[in-house]
Amino acid sequence: MPPFVHQITKYDPAHRDECGHYIGAEDTASDHGPVEEAYLAAVAAFAQAAGIDELEIREPQIVAFAHFGLEPPVDGYGLTGLFPAGPAGFHDGAVVPLAVGLELVRAMLRDNGAWCRLEAGAAFTVHVGWDQYLYVGSSEPCETALARTRALGLFPERLDASPYDFAPDDAAYVQRPADADFWARLHWTVSTHRAVFLEEVFVDNASRWHRLTRDNIEAVRSRLAPRARLAIWPDLLTDVDKATAALPDEGLVEIVWEDEEGQMTSTVVDETQFEAVTSQLSGARAAGALSMYAGEDLPLFTAVLPDSDGVLRARWQTEPTPSDLDWAFLKTLRRGQVVTGTVTTIADFGVTFVDIGGFTAMINIPELSWRPIDHPSDVVSVGQEVTAEVLDVDMVRERVTLSLRAVQEDP
């Protein structure tokens, strides 16, 4: 993050208590007038001093519609008219002119529902806090911008860092990219299940659903928003009566349905809205519901779309599924690697299953010993610790085959 960070507010630091809370006179005028223009002028002054004329949208969110002050609310979360392609242009990684960036700052100051970080690499950042304070970071001191900000009647204060700098929820979690292995696994999963669902989250709290079959995977892939977060779900749809009967007595759920034309729609509702949504499903072909509470419903696996150069720059994080954790472990393995594990199961059909660090690998009978054997129990037993060589890592089926005899002397 840039080294020079300033919090910019309309509040005089002298009017705060020891906890930093404002204790001055209450506002009697809307921030949508001269004060708002002063904020935007301050951002423009810092951008000019840093030589910035474009900003990149990072971590866009559609939060909730709120409105305060004396001015009427702005439609479309404050995004209307800002993007040539419409609201779809509000995606992670979209580069916008400074003028559009300033209008996004305006929308965030008004709390119209859209929020994002605005960045120019490590050289410049603009964050709008939920308290309507501004946090501007720059790689340069920007003394002229500081003087301009003060002249506008605002109060800049130097900070060590912006409280809205991006920080991962779990620094140890490895993102799964939607790379060639991901798409190969998705094709295999669709072939196995006949149909699955792809949830495309292109803005936090905004998603599109796609029902995937063997025939449409690549067509859907071509229409995905840049840097989208993807989640693959088993086939959710059932008949409408069965889906509505399965709704819980209370709680947040996402209801997904398919209309007669095959179009997918989803909405998040609680028990107070179940009856109204059920009436919307009267003409639906099929429907399904997912709990919105963490851990209750998990997709089969997730991924994040990399940029066109293959680099994963989106900073989405999801609750990792068992498949995601397996994938992260498999990425650490290679053919020829020697591993140690514990025999967990000896199957009747002759395959020995071995736990290697929480992942279950397999050893086929010919790889247990150089000498002929009738059954794996002639060589290994459940609970035995064994050392074996990795023969193959199948990232599509998420399988690992081992060889016990490869680490033994060839007689």
LINWO-V557215 format. One record per residue. N is the residue number from 1. RES is the residue in one letter. PHI is phi in whole degrees, 0 to 359 (999 if undefined). NEAR is the number of other ideal C-beta (glycine too) atoms within 8 Angstrom. D_CENTER is the distance of its C-alpha to the mean C-alpha in Angstrom with 2 decimals. Layout:
BEGIN
<<N | RES | PHI | NEAR | D_CENTER> <N | RES | PHI | NEAR | D_CENTER>>
END
This chain:
BEGIN
<<1 | M | 999 | 9 | 20.83> <2 | P | 301 | 11 | 24.10> <3 | P | 283 | 6 | 27.06> <4 | F | 257 | 11 | 28.58> <5 | V | 241 | 16 | 26.61> <6 | H | 230 | 14 | 28.32> <7 | Q | 273 | 10 | 27.69> <8 | I | 240 | 14 | 29.47> <9 | T | 221 | 9 | 30.87> <10 | K | 271 | 9 | 33.89> <11 | Y | 263 | 9 | 35.04> <12 | D | 292 | 6 | 37.81> <13 | P | 304 | 7 | 37.01> <14 | A | 291 | 4 | 40.53> <15 | H | 258 | 8 | 39.55> <16 | R | 235 | 10 | 37.13> <17 | D | 276 | 6 | 38.01> <18 | E | 294 | 3 | 37.56> <19 | C | 267 | 5 | 34.01> <20 | G | 90 | 5 | 33.02> <21 | H | 278 | 6 | 33.23> <22 | Y | 290 | 6 | 34.97> <23 | I | 234 | 6 | 38.46> <24 | G | 278 | 6 | 40.00> <25 | A | 293 | 3 | 41.10> <26 | E | 286 | 3 | 38.78> <27 | D | 294 | 5 | 37.68> <28 | T | 241 | 3 | 39.95> <29 | A | 231 | 7 | 38.39> <30 | S | 290 | 7 | 35.10> <31 | D | 286 | 12 | 32.64> <32 | H | 283 | 8 | 32.28> <33 | G | 252 | 9 | 35.45> <34 | P | 301 | 5 | 36.81> <35 | V | 295 | 9 | 34.44> <36 | E | 299 | 12 | 31.37> <37 | E | 297 | 8 | 33.14> <38 | A | 295 | 12 | 33.95> <39 | Y | 302 | 14 | 30.32> <40 | L | 296 | 11 | 29.47> <41 | A | 296 | 10 | 32.60> <42 | A | 295 | 17 | 31.64> <43 | V | 299 | 14 | 28.26> <44 | A | 300 | 10 | 30.21> <45 | A | 295 | 13 | 32.77> <46 | F | 294 | 15 | 30.33> <47 | A | 297 | 12 | 28.74> <48 | Q | 297 | 9 | 32.26> <49 | A | 295 | 12 | 33.35> <50 | A | 270 | 14 | 30.44> <51 | G | 72 | 5 | 31.10> <52 | I | 254 | 11 | 27.75> <53 | D | 236 | 6 | 27.87> <54 | E | 222 | 10 | 24.30> <55 | L | 228 | 15 | 20.92> <56 | E | 255 | 12 | 17.39> <57 | I | 281 | 15 | 14.71> <58 | R | 233 | 12 | 11.68> <59 | E | 47 | 9 | 8.66> <60 | P | 296 | 13 | 10.49> <61 | Q | 222 | 10 | 10.78> <62 | I | 250 | 10 | 13.41> <63 | V | 268 | 7 | 14.75> <64 | A | 218 | 4 | 18.27> <65 | F | 283 | 7 | 21.46> <66 | A | 221 | 7 | 23.87> <67 | H | 209 | 8 | 27.08> <68 | F | 217 | 5 | 29.64> <69 | G | 90 | 8 | 32.71> <70 | L | 266 | 5 | 35.55> <71 | E | 271 | 8 | 33.92> <72 | P | 292 | 3 | 32.61> <73 | P | 292 | 8 | 28.86> <74 | V | 261 | 10 | 27.08> <75 | D | 289 | 4 | 25.92> <76 | G | 67 | 7 | 22.60> <77 | Y | 61 | 11 | 20.60> <78 | G | 83 | 14 | 22.57> <79 | L | 260 | 12 | 21.15> <80 | T | 302 | 7 | 24.23> <81 | G | 82 | 3 | 26.04> <82 | L | 273 | 10 | 23.81> <83 | F | 236 | 12 | 22.39> <84 | P | 304 | 4 | 24.83> <85 | A | 269 | 5 | 22.60> <86 | G | 87 | 6 | 21.79> <87 | P | 302 | 8 | 18.59> <88 | A | 298 | 9 | 16.67> <89 | G | 287 | 10 | 17.39> <90 | F | 273 | 13 | 15.09> <91 | H | 226 | 14 | 12.08> <92 | D | 299 | 12 | 10.45> <93 | G | 93 | 12 | 13.43> <94 | A | 295 | 11 | 16.06> <95 | V | 260 | 7 | 19.28> <96 | V | 235 | 13 | 21.60> <97 | P | 298 | 7 | 25.16> <98 | L | 305 | 12 | 25.94> <99 | A | 299 | 6 | 27.52> <100 | V | 290 | 11 | 24.36> <101 | G | 301 | 14 | 22.50> <102 | L | 294 | 11 | 25.27> <103 | E | 292 | 10 | 24.90> <104 | L | 294 | 16 | 21.22> <105 | V | 300 | 15 | 22.55> <106 | R | 301 | 11 | 25.15> <107 | A | 299 | 14 | 22.72> <108 | M | 288 | 13 | 20.86> <109 | L | 299 | 11 | 24.28> <110 | R | 276 | 16 | 25.31> <111 | D | 56 | 9 | 22.26> <112 | N | 275 | 13 | 22.10> <113 | G | 123 | 12 | 18.53> <114 | A | 264 | 15 | 16.53> <115 | W | 215 | 8 | 15.10> <116 | C | 196 | 12 | 13.67> <117 | R | 267 | 11 | 14.77> <118 | L | 246 | 13 | 17.47> <119 | E | 222 | 10 | 18.33> <120 | A | 228 | 10 | 20.87> <121 | G | 59 | 6 | 19.94> <122 | A | 266 | 5 | 21.59> <123 | A | 267 | 9 | 24.43> <124 | F | 200 | 16 | 23.35> <125 | T | 219 | 16 | 20.81> <126 | V | 228 | 15 | 21.04> <127 | H | 239 | 13 | 19.31> <128 | V | 250 | 12 | 20.51> <129 | G | 280 | 10 | 20.69> <130 | W | 295 | 3 | 20.73> <131 | D | 271 | 4 | 24.44> <132 | Q | 67 | 8 | 24.86> <133 | Y | 273 | 9 | 25.69> <134 | L | 257 | 14 | 24.83> <135 | Y | 231 | 17 | 23.75> <136 | V | 246 | 14 | 24.74> <137 | G | 245 | 14 | 24.45> <138 | S | 214 | 16 | 26.65> <139 | S | 279 | 9 | 27.99> <140 | E | 242 | 7 | 31.43> <141 | P | 298 | 5 | 33.46> <142 | C | 58 | 12 | 33.89> <143 | E | 297 | 7 | 37.12> <144 | T | 295 | 8 | 38.08> <145 | A | 291 | 14 | 34.83> <146 | L | 297 | 10 | 35.49> <147 | A | 296 | 8 | 39.01> <148 | R | 297 | 11 | 37.85> <149 | T | 298 | 14 | 35.41> <150 | R | 295 | 10 | 38.29> <151 | A | 295 | 6 | 40.57> <152 | L | 281 | 9 | 38.21> <153 | G | 88 | 6 | 38.81> <154 | L | 257 | 12 | 35.46> <155 | F | 237 | 10 | 34.99> <156 | P | 275 | 11 | 32.87> <157 | E | 229 | 9 | 32.38> <158 | R | 286 | 6 | 31.31> <159 | L | 235 | 9 | 28.47> <160 | D | 288 | 3 | 27.32> <161 | A | 198 | 7 | 23.66> <162 | S | 284 | 11 | 21.55> <163 | P | 292 | 6 | 20.20> <164 | Y | 252 | 8 | 17.07> <165 | D | 301 | 9 | 16.37> <166 | F | 294 | 7 | 12.85> <167 | A | 220 | 4 | 12.99> <168 | P | 294 | 8 | 10.62> <169 | D | 296 | 5 | 10.94> <170 | D | 223 | 6 | 12.43> <171 | A | 296 | 4 | 14.01> <172 | A | 272 | 4 | 15.24> <173 | Y | 283 | 9 | 12.13> <174 | V | 263 | 6 | 12.05> <175 | Q | 292 | 10 | 9.15> <176 | R | 264 | 12 | 10.60> <177 | P | 281 | 10 | 11.28> <178 | A | 279 | 10 | 12.34> <179 | D | 258 | 9 | 15.81> <180 | A | 300 | 5 | 19.28> <181 | D | 297 | 8 | 19.06> <182 | F | 299 | 11 | 16.00> <183 | W | 292 | 11 | 17.89> <184 | A | 294 | 10 | 21.06> <185 | R | 295 | 13 | 19.67> <186 | L | 296 | 13 | 18.42> <187 | H | 301 | 10 | 21.96> <188 | W | 295 | 10 | 23.52> <189 | T | 296 | 11 | 21.60> <190 | V | 296 | 14 | 22.65> <191 | S | 297 | 8 | 26.16> <192 | T | 284 | 6 | 26.27> <193 | H | 262 | 9 | 25.00> <194 | R | 76 | 7 | 26.34> <195 | A | 205 | 9 | 23.38> <196 | V | 222 | 14 | 19.75> <197 | F | 249 | 14 | 16.99> <198 | L | 249 | 13 | 13.93> <199 | E | 262 | 12 | 11.35> <200 | E | 253 | 13 | 9.82> <201 | V | 261 | 12 | 7.27> <202 | F | 259 | 11 | 8.58> <203 | V | 220 | 10 | 8.68> <204 | D | 306 | 8 | 7.36> <205 | N | 78 | 6 | 10.04> <206 | A | 221 | 7 | 11.13> <207 | S | 217 | 8 | 11.02> <208 | R | 236 | 7 | 13.69> <209 | W | 247 | 12 | 15.23> <210 | H | 225 | 10 | 17.33> <211 | R | 269 | 12 | 20.02> <212 | L | 262 | 12 | 20.52> <213 | T | 232 | 9 | 23.99> <214 | R | 302 | 7 | 25.66> <215 | D | 274 | 4 | 26.82> <216 | N | 241 | 9 | 23.77> <217 | I | 303 | 13 | 20.89> <218 | E | 291 | 6 | 21.62> <219 | A | 294 | 7 | 22.25> <220 | V | 296 | 11 | 18.88> <221 | R | 303 | 8 | 17.26> <222 | S | 291 | 6 | 19.29> <223 | R | 257 | 5 | 17.97> <224 | L | 289 | 11 | 14.19> <225 | A | 290 | 9 | 12.77> <226 | P | 304 | 10 | 12.24> <227 | R | 61 | 12 | 9.03> <228 | A | 293 | 13 | 7.45> <229 | R | 267 | 12 | 4.89> <230 | L | 245 | 14 | 7.95> <231 | A | 226 | 11 | 9.53> <232 | I | 257 | 13 | 13.29> <233 | W | 246 | 12 | 15.55> <234 | P | 295 | 7 | 19.33> <235 | D | 301 | 10 | 21.56> <236 | L | 274 | 10 | 21.14> <237 | L | 281 | 12 | 24.06> <238 | T | 216 | 8 | 27.45> <239 | D | 292 | 7 | 30.33> <240 | V | 300 | 11 | 29.76> <241 | D | 300 | 6 | 32.35> <242 | K | 292 | 8 | 30.85> <243 | A | 294 | 17 | 27.32> <244 | T | 289 | 11 | 28.71> <245 | A | 293 | 6 | 30.95> <246 | A | 274 | 6 | 28.05> <247 | L | 296 | 8 | 26.42> <248 | P | 289 | 7 | 26.63> <249 | D | 294 | 4 | 29.20> <250 | E | 203 | 5 | 26.62> <251 | G | 119 | 10 | 22.96> <252 | L | 275 | 9 | 19.78> <253 | V | 223 | 13 | 19.00> <254 | E | 257 | 10 | 17.26> <255 | I | 262 | 14 | 20.11> <256 | V | 242 | 15 | 19.71> <257 | W | 217 | 17 | 22.91> <258 | E | 243 | 12 | 24.58> <259 | D | 274 | 10 | 27.49> <260 | E | 295 | 6 | 30.70> <261 | E | 270 | 4 | 29.48> <262 | G | 87 | 8 | 26.48> <263 | Q | 282 | 6 | 23.96> <264 | M | 262 | 11 | 20.91> <265 | T | 224 | 8 | 20.21> <266 | S | 218 | 10 | 18.16> <267 | T | 205 | 7 | 18.53> <268 | V | 259 | 8 | 17.77> <269 | V | 220 | 11 | 21.16> <270 | D | 243 | 9 | 23.17> <271 | E | 298 | 8 | 26.72> <272 | T | 286 | 5 | 28.33> <273 | Q | 246 | 8 | 26.90> <274 | F | 303 | 11 | 27.36> <275 | E | 296 | 6 | 30.78> <276 | A | 294 | 8 | 29.78> <277 | V | 290 | 11 | 26.91> <278 | T | 302 | 8 | 29.25> <279 | S | 293 | 7 | 31.70> <280 | Q | 290 | 8 | 29.19> <281 | L | 276 | 13 | 28.88> <282 | S | 301 | 6 | 32.62> <283 | G | 260 | 5 | 32.35> <284 | A | 282 | 12 | 29.28> <285 | R | 283 | 8 | 29.77> <286 | A | 197 | 11 | 27.43> <287 | A | 206 | 15 | 24.73> <288 | G | 204 | 11 | 22.48> <289 | A | 220 | 12 | 20.68> <290 | L | 233 | 10 | 17.79> <291 | S | 290 | 10 | 17.82> <292 | M | 266 | 8 | 15.18> <293 | Y | 270 | 7 | 16.17> <294 | A | 304 | 4 | 14.24> <295 | G | 88 | 5 | 15.86> <296 | E | 280 | 5 | 18.03> <297 | D | 231 | 4 | 16.39> <298 | L | 237 | 6 | 14.11> <299 | P | 291 | 9 | 13.34> <300 | L | 294 | 9 | 15.41> <301 | F | 198 | 12 | 12.74> <302 | T | 231 | 13 | 9.23> <303 | A | 193 | 12 | 8.44> <304 | V | 232 | 15 | 7.04> <305 | L | 290 | 14 | 9.89> <306 | P | 283 | 12 | 12.12> <307 | D | 288 | 11 | 14.55> <308 | S | 298 | 3 | 17.98> <309 | D | 272 | 5 | 19.45> <310 | G | 88 | 6 | 17.23> <311 | V | 274 | 6 | 15.62> <312 | L | 269 | 8 | 11.92> <313 | R | 253 | 9 | 11.37> <314 | A | 296 | 13 | 7.82> <315 | R | 251 | 9 | 6.67> <316 | W | 302 | 9 | 2.96> <317 | Q | 227 | 8 | 4.44> <318 | T | 233 | 8 | 5.59> <319 | E | 290 | 6 | 9.30> <320 | P | 294 | 8 | 10.94> <321 | T | 277 | 11 | 13.40> <322 | P | 305 | 6 | 16.94> <323 | S | 295 | 9 | 16.47> <324 | D | 297 | 12 | 13.57> <325 | L | 293 | 10 | 15.96> <326 | D | 297 | 10 | 18.80> <327 | W | 301 | 12 | 17.22> <328 | A | 299 | 11 | 16.67> <329 | F | 289 | 11 | 20.31> <330 | L | 298 | 12 | 21.66> <331 | K | 295 | 7 | 20.45> <332 | T | 270 | 5 | 22.92> <333 | L | 262 | 10 | 25.81> <334 | R | 212 | 6 | 28.27> <335 | R | 298 | 7 | 31.46> <336 | G | 89 | 6 | 34.49> <337 | Q | 289 | 8 | 32.71> <338 | V | 264 | 9 | 34.68> <339 | V | 232 | 13 | 32.92> <340 | T | 240 | 8 | 34.33> <341 | G | 206 | 13 | 33.55> <342 | T | 239 | 9 | 35.20> <343 | V | 293 | 15 | 36.60> <344 | T | 256 | 8 | 35.09> <345 | T | 211 | 7 | 36.66> <346 | I | 241 | 12 | 39.46> <347 | A | 283 | 8 | 39.18> <348 | D | 299 | 3 | 42.36> <349 | F | 275 | 4 | 41.51> <350 | G | 100 | 8 | 41.71> <351 | V | 267 | 11 | 38.17> <352 | T | 258 | 12 | 37.47> <353 | F | 255 | 13 | 34.02> <354 | V | 232 | 15 | 33.10> <355 | D | 276 | 11 | 30.37> <356 | I | 242 | 12 | 29.16> <357 | G | 68 | 7 | 26.82> <358 | G | 94 | 6 | 25.26> <359 | F | 247 | 10 | 25.07> <360 | T | 266 | 8 | 27.97> <361 | A | 260 | 16 | 29.77> <362 | M | 229 | 12 | 32.97> <363 | I | 233 | 15 | 36.46> <364 | N | 280 | 9 | 38.75> <365 | I | 309 | 8 | 42.48> <366 | P | 298 | 4 | 43.67> <367 | E | 264 | 13 | 41.39> <368 | L | 274 | 13 | 42.76> <369 | S | 202 | 9 | 46.15> <370 | W | 285 | 6 | 48.54> <371 | R | 271 | 5 | 51.21> <372 | P | 295 | 3 | 51.22> <373 | I | 225 | 10 | 49.99> <374 | D | 268 | 4 | 50.09> <375 | H | 208 | 7 | 47.14> <376 | P | 305 | 13 | 44.30> <377 | S | 295 | 7 | 46.01> <378 | D | 290 | 7 | 48.78> <379 | V | 241 | 8 | 46.50> <380 | V | 232 | 11 | 43.69> <381 | S | 221 | 7 | 43.27> <382 | V | 299 | 7 | 40.43> <383 | G | 93 | 5 | 39.38> <384 | Q | 285 | 8 | 40.74> <385 | E | 273 | 7 | 38.84> <386 | V | 230 | 11 | 38.86> <387 | T | 244 | 8 | 38.06> <388 | A | 216 | 17 | 37.02> <389 | E | 256 | 11 | 35.83> <390 | V | 285 | 16 | 32.65> <391 | L | 273 | 9 | 33.94> <392 | D | 204 | 8 | 30.81> <393 | V | 238 | 10 | 27.00> <394 | D | 263 | 9 | 25.72> <395 | M | 287 | 9 | 21.97> <396 | V | 283 | 8 | 22.13> <397 | R | 271 | 6 | 23.92> <398 | E | 54 | 10 | 22.65> <399 | R | 232 | 9 | 26.27> <400 | V | 231 | 13 | 28.30> <401 | T | 252 | 13 | 32.08> <402 | L | 241 | 16 | 34.38> <403 | S | 227 | 11 | 38.05> <404 | L | 280 | 15 | 40.35> <405 | R | 289 | 9 | 43.33> <406 | A | 295 | 9 | 41.66> <407 | V | 262 | 9 | 42.06> <408 | Q | 256 | 8 | 45.66> <409 | E | 291 | 3 | 48.74> <410 | D | 286 | 4 | 49.78> <411 | P | 289 | 4 | 53.25>>
END
